[in-house]
Amino acid sequence: MKKILISVFMLSFLVTGTAFCHYSWIDFDNFFPLPGEEVRVFLCNGHYFPKSTFAIKDRLISDAKIISYDGSISTFTTTSEKKIRSGSVVFDGTGTYTAAFLLVKPPMKEPLTCAKSIITVGNITEKEFSYELGHIFEIVPQKAISSLKPKDSLPLKLIYRDKPLKSTLIVTVKVYDSRSKKNFTLRTKDDGTAVLKIKKAGKYLVTAEYKGKGCSLTFYVKQD
């Protein structure tokens, strides 16, 4: 009996510890702005989503960009504050945009972390979409983010070096209009896919780690 209890305790410790691993991610103060509205963008780093633990150094940030619904690319900059980096962006047209950056530690050339976030401008649901950026490691939604609502399902695909990866996804949800958070894990199949059940409205962080590299995806699900 003692051995069973110890095993259960160790499993709980590993899952909890994994859920609070160190990650980098992108956040916005508004995931559903109107065209022409200024939006604050944040580069976060730490253990306790959505709160950043410390600011990422400027020399570690690479390829900070925003890809529009029509494929055009623009860059954005952030400045370092005490525990976070922040900047501002303005989206001209309606549509779904993907913000991304790479965390690269010199002299290494490959990124340690590939982070991206999806934001919807205007009251739209995209008919065609592609969230795959060609990063060395990334989580790719297989359904339009702008259409998500509580009780929906979101298929995800984990890709590492252009191939599907069987691994663990860690999901943290900052529940809408609440101080509470939910943490749980998903296991991708051989084809790299897993299905995320959207039980609550709120801000979602999905992360993965493999061979010393990490990736993250943030998005927001509206309240009905």
N, C-alpha and C positions, 0 to 999 in steps of 0.2 A: 504494500500500500504506500509506504514511504517513497519507494522508487517511482511509482506512478505520479505522486504529488510533486516530486522533484522535477520529473519530466515536464509536467504541465506548467510548473513555475518557469522553467527555462524557456519553454516555447513562448510563454507570455512575455518574458523579458526580451526575447529576440524580436518578436513582432513589434512590441512597443518601442524598442530601441531603433528598429529599422524605420518606424514611422516618424522618428524625430532625427533622422540623418541630416547632415548638412547639405543644403541645396541652394541653388540660385534660381530666381524666377522673375518674371515681369508682372507688374501690377498696374492698374489704372484707378483713378478716382471715380471714373464713370465708364462703364463698359458699353453704354448705349447712348452716346452723345448725338446731337443733331449736327448736320453739316455746318461748318464754320465755327463750331463751338470749341474753345480751348480745353484741352484735356491734360491732366497731369499724368505723367508716366513715371514709374518707379522701377529701378533695378534693385532687387532685394536679395539678401543672402542670410542664411541662418537655419534655425531648427524649428521655429515656431510660427509657421504661416498663419495669418498674413503679415505678422510683425517681423520686420527685418532685424537681424541681430547686429550686423555691422556693415559698413559701406564697402563696396567692392572698389579696389584701387583702379584708378584710371588706366594704368598700363596693362591691366588684365582684361580689359574690355575690347572686343573686336567685332566688327561687322554688325554694329547696331543699326537696324534698318526696319522699315515698314513696307510691306508689300500690299498693294491695293488690290481690289477685286478684279481690276483689269490687267494685273501683272506688272504695273509700273512700280518702281522701287525708289524710296526716298530714305535719307538717313536722319537720325535724331541724336541729340547730345544730352548728357546729364551732368550735373555737378554733384560733388560729394558733400553730404551733410554728416551729422554725427554717426548715424547708424544706417543710412540709406543713401542712394543716389536718386536724384529726381530731375525731371525736365518737363517740357510742355510741348504738345503737338496739336495741330489743327487739321482736321480732316475735311477736305473740300466737298466731296461727293458722297452720296449714300452708297452703302455696300459693306461688305465684310473685309476687314483688314487684318493682317497678321504682323505683329511686332516680334522681333527676334534679336538676340545677341549671343555671341560666343564668349565664353570665359577661357582665355588662353594664358597659360603661365610660361613666360620665357625661361629658358631657350626652347621649350617644346613648341612644335608647330601645330600639332593637333589640339583641338579644344578639350578642356576637362569637362565643360558643361555646355550643352546646347539648350538655350531657353527660348520659348516662344509663347505668345499670348494672342488670343483672338478677340477682336472687338468689332461690334456691329454699329455702324453709323446710319441713323435714320430708321424708320419703321419698315424694315424690309425682311424678307426671307430669301436667301440666295437660291436660285434654281440650279446654278452650276457652281462648283467650288472645288478647290484643291488646297489642302493644308500641308502638303508635303513640300519641304524646302530643300531637300537634298543634303541635310546635315548628316554628319557621320553617325549620329545617334538621335532619334527623334520619335515622339509619340504623335501619330497622325489620326485625327478623328475621321470616321468614315461616313459621317452624317452632318448635315448643315447645323452649325452651332446656333445660328439665329433662330432656328425653329424649336429649340429645346424647351421643354417645360417639365415641371414635376410629374413623375410617374412614367416619363419616357425612358428609352434605352439608348445609349450612345455606344456604337461599336468603335473600338479603338484598335490601331495596329502599331506595334512596336518594331522599329526598323533599326538595325545596326549594320553599318557598312553596306547599305543597299540590299540587305537581306532581312527577312522576318526573323524575330528573335523570341524564343521561348524563355520567359523570365517573369519577374514579379513587378507589378505596378503598385505604387503606393498612392492612395487617394486621401486627400484632406479636404474637407468641406467646411467653409465658414458659413454657417447657416444664416439665411436671410433674416434680418431684423432680430438677431439674437446674438448673445455672447458665446454661445456654445459652438463647438467644433466636433466633427466626426472624422475618425481615422479608420481606414480599413485597407485591405490589400486585394488585388486581383491577380490571377495567374494567366498569362497569355499561353495560347496553344502553340503547336508546332508551326503554324502559319503566322504566328505573331499577333493573333487577334484575341481580344477579350471584350466583354460587354459590360459597360458601366451602367448600372441602374440609377437613374436620377430620382432619388426619393425626396429630396428637398430642394427648394430654391436657395440660391446663394452662390458664393465664389468658390470655384473648384481649382485645386492644384493636383496635378497628376505627375508623378515623378518615377524615374527608373534609374538603376545603377548597374553597370556591367563593366568588368575589367578596368576599374578605376575611373570610368567616365560616367557622367550623369546627363540626364535630359529632363526637361520640365515643360509642362503645358498648363496654362491658366486660362480660364474662361468663366463666364457668369451665366447662370440660369435665372430668368425672371420669375417672380412670383406670379401665379395665375391672376 
